[in-house]
Amino acid sequence: MNDFILYDDTEQTSTRFVGYAGEHSRFDVAITTTDHFYGKKLVTVIQTGRTAILGDDEAEDVAYIAHAFHVSDEAEARELSRFLCENLF
């Protein structure tokens, strides 16, 4: 086999688990803080397992949030974006 490991790092991380219920939907998220992504957070929506690496710009981008987390309803995506903007940093 000619596999190439590009990196193999181990580090201590911090994960915050938050259940959020808005007007249009409920989200259970895990927000992981790590040095690996240059200050961005690793965010997982627990219900779907969808994960994205988010900084301020990505959290504010409703279209990106909808795409990254497969949220088809625009109102739900706006709610999730607003929640993430208020709780990531």
Buried (B, 14 or more C-beta within 10 A) or exposed (E): EEEEEEEEEEEEEEEEEEEBEBEBBEBBBBBBBBEEEEEBBBBBBEEEEBBBBBBEEBBBBBEBBBEBBEBEEEEBBBBBBBBBBEBBB
